[in-house]
Amino acid sequence: MSVLFRITVPADDTTDPHAVITARQLASFRRYLRTEGERIGIALIEPDEYLGDSFEARICPLALAAVTAQFDHDPAVISVVEEAQFRGRRIAVHHSSSAGEITIRVALTSDCGLELDLAYGNAYALLEALDIGVDSVGEIPLDQLRNRLADPETSVRAVARGVDHYLPRIERLLASVNDGEGARLAWA
């Protein structure tokens, strides 16, 4: 089991747009992502080794019109892709076998995948180093987190717990936030 550290923004609490797509559109989309990924030299599908009922796709490096062409420029798909690109997020594709439909929506993960996914022991040690209560689920405003990272004692605690190498990754995650208004570091 693990704990995922990620940035949340107020827009995450609203209902994101979603679209229902067909199996043929999904197949076309996967081919397109693999082709474009090879062309630009980055993996656009996560995880790419095994595509089960759910996966995420990086779409920020791609043109809106080129992505939505795979879905015949469906307005619902345009809405999802546009929102994901605006927020710098991936799109999540999910096949619900019980409902028999395939949906896409804005994913909670950043397009660049800067989130930290840590084993419980490392996650708790990082929270202790940041002087945050050790809970498997929580959040902290980014201003408070920046203050804690600036505190020299944080580095000392991180070294003592063997998690000092995660601090630069937390700082990169913080640097990825364009609009810090209401943004938080959340973990679950």
N, C-alpha and C positions, 0 to 999 in steps of 0.2 A: 504494500500500500504506500501511497505517497501523498504529499501536500503540494498543491499547485499555487505558486505566488504569481499574481497578475495584477495589472492596473484595471480598476473599474472606474467608469465615469457615469454621471447621472443618466446619460442616454441608455446605459445598460439596463436601467430599471424600467424603461418604457417598452412597449410592444414593438419589436422590430418587424420590418416587412418580411414576408415569406412568400414563396411561390411553389406551386406544384408543377413538377416536370414529368415528362414521359421517360420510359426506359431507353428509347432511341435517342432522345435528347441527352440523357446521361451518358450513354455510350459515346456519342459524338463529342461531348464535353471532355470526357476522359482522354479520348484520342487527341483532341486539341491541346489539352494541358500537357500531355506527354511530349507532343511535337514541339510546342512552344518552350517547354522546359529544357529540352535538348538544344533548341536553337539558342536560348539565352544562357544556358549553362547553370540553371538552378532547378531544384525539385519544386514543383508546383503543387503536388499532391502529398498530403500527410495522412496516414502513413501510405507510402507507395508500394511497399512490399506486399501488403495484403489489403485488398479493398473489400471490406465486409459491408455491413448495413450502414455504416457511418464513416465519413472521412471529411477532412477539411482541405480546402484548396486556396492557394495563394492567387489572388487576382489583381493586386495592386500594380504589379509590373506590366500588366496587360491593358490594352485599350478597351474601353467600355463597349464600343461598337463591335469589336472582334469577339469579345466574350459573349455578348448577348446575341450575336448572330447564330451561335450554337443552339439557341432557343427561339429562333425565328423572331427575335426582337420583341418577345412577350413583355408587355408593360410591367407585369409583376416581377419578372426576372430583372428588368432594367432597374426597378426600384431597389431590389436586394443588392445588386452589384454596385450601383451608385452609392448606396449607403455604406457598404463595406469599404469601398475605395475612399470615400470621404472620411471615414473614421479610422482608416489604416488597419482594417481587420481582414481576416480570411472569411471565406464563406463556408458554412457547414452544410453538408449534403447528408440526408438521412432517409433511409428506406424503411418505412414502417410496414412490416409484413402483416400485422393485424389490420391496419387500415387499408393496406394495398396501394399506398401512394408514396411517391418520392418527393421530398421537399428540400428546398434550399432556403437558408436564412443567414443573417450576419452572425459570424462566429464570435465567441468571447475572446479568442486569442488574437494577438497582433499578427499582422501580415509577416513580419520578420521573425516571429516565434521567439521573442525575447523572454518569455515567461520562464520561471524556474520551477521545475518539477522535482522535488526532493523527497527522499525517503523520510519517514517520520523522525528518526533520530537526528538527521541533519537539519530538518525543518525546525524541530524544537530547539536545537542548539543555536540556530540562526535567530530565532525569536528571542531566546535568552540573551544572546549577544546584543540584540537591538533593544534590550530592556523592555520587551513586550511580553504580556502574559502568555504563557504557553498553553494555547488552545489549538485544536486541530482546525478550527474555523474562526476567522476574524478579519478585521480590517483596521486600517489606520490612515488618517488623512496624510497626504503627501508632504505638507508643511512640517508636520510632526516627524515624519520619517526622515526628511532632510536634516532636521535639527539633530536627530539621533545619530545619523551618519556623520555629521560634522563633529560630534562629541568624541574626543580622543579615547575616552573609556570604551566606546563601542569597539574600536579596533583591538584594544587589549582583551576585552571579553571574547571577541571573535577568534583571536589567536589562541587563547586558552582553551576554547572549545573546538578548535580545528576547523572552523568554518570561515576563516578570513578570506579565502578565495571566492566566496560567494558575494562579498560586499561590492566588488566592481560590477558584477552582473546586476545587482540591485540598482546600482547607480546608472547603468545603461538602460535598465527598465524605466527608471525615473526620467532619464533624458529623452525617452521616446514620447513623452506626453506633450502634445502641442498646447492644449488648453487645460491647465491644471485646476480650473474652477470646479470644485466639488469632486475632483479625482481622488481615489484612494488606492492604497495597496491592499489587496484582499488575498486571503489564503483559505483554501479548503481542500 
